[in-house]
Amino acid sequence: MSDERRVIVTNDVDDFQAIHDRTVAAGEEHGGMVFTFDVTMPRRRDTVPLWVRTLSDLLDEYAQENALRNRVHHLL
């Protein structure tokens, strides 16, 4: 799952938290998971600038290679 070094961005916290927990418990790795919430990060055309700015700031904060590997980050 971590071979492609991709981070999942999703608002499906329940399902993906469970996937994270199972993956880590099995000793496997993933590229990282970023959880969003419709209240603070609505998925609409007019919020695209918010998404770009927020994800850009996150990438700046976690600029090191694999900085989010096996981690869950909540965008509040």
Phi, psi and omega per residue, in radians:
M1 nan -0.502 -3.109
S2 -1.664 -0.014 -3.090
D3 -1.006 -0.651 -3.099
E4 -1.493 -0.107 3.107
R5 0.955 0.759 3.106
R6 -1.821 2.488 3.083
V7 -1.758 2.346 3.110
I8 -1.526 2.284 3.028
V9 -1.980 2.091 -3.047
T10 -2.657 2.715 2.979
N11 -1.821 0.146 3.103
D12 -1.576 1.211 -3.031
V13 -1.089 -0.788 -3.065
D14 -1.006 -0.907 -3.103
D15 -1.174 -0.762 -3.050
F16 -1.378 -0.448 3.000
Q17 -1.120 -0.716 3.099
A18 -1.111 -0.706 3.098
I19 -1.112 -0.766 3.093
H20 -1.013 -0.872 -3.096
D21 -1.034 -0.791 3.137
R22 -1.150 -0.722 -3.108
T23 -1.099 -0.853 -3.126
V24 -1.160 -0.709 3.134
A25 -1.099 -0.543 3.132
A26 -1.449 0.007 3.141
G27 1.356 0.268 3.117
E28 -1.686 3.038 -3.102
E29 -2.190 2.762 2.986
H30 -2.424 2.845 -3.064
G31 -1.270 -0.272 -3.129
G32 2.234 2.770 3.114
M33 -2.371 2.322 3.084
V34 -2.033 2.093 -3.121
F35 -1.725 2.319 3.095
T36 -2.030 2.917 -3.104
F37 -2.365 2.351 -3.062
D38 -1.027 -0.483 -3.130
V39 -1.182 -0.758 -3.085
T40 -1.718 -0.400 -3.120
M41 -2.311 1.158 -3.123
P42 -1.112 2.616 -3.107
R43 -1.745 1.465 3.116
R44 -2.425 2.780 -3.134
R45 -0.995 -0.711 -3.089
D46 -1.271 -0.154 3.114
T47 -1.764 0.102 3.119
V48 -0.964 -0.783 3.099
P49 -1.033 -0.644 3.078
L50 -1.077 -0.779 3.132
W51 -1.087 -0.808 -3.118
V52 -1.078 -0.836 -3.122
R53 -1.103 -0.795 -3.089
T54 -1.154 -0.785 3.140
L55 -1.223 -0.599 3.068
S56 -1.110 -0.763 3.091
D57 -1.080 -0.701 3.111
L58 -1.100 -0.759 3.117
L59 -1.123 -0.622 3.069
D60 -1.140 -0.721 -3.128
E61 -1.160 -0.639 -3.112
Y62 -1.990 0.951 -3.021
A63 -1.295 -0.395 -3.115
Q64 -1.192 2.558 3.106
E65 -0.937 2.274 3.090
N66 1.081 0.453 -3.095
A67 -1.111 -0.438 -3.141
L68 -1.780 0.065 -3.109
R69 -0.953 2.228 3.121
N70 1.087 0.303 -3.128
R71 -1.973 2.746 3.018
V72 -2.061 2.281 3.116
H73 -2.169 2.292 3.135
H74 -1.766 2.119 3.038
L75 -1.572 1.885 -3.087
L76 -1.741 nan nan
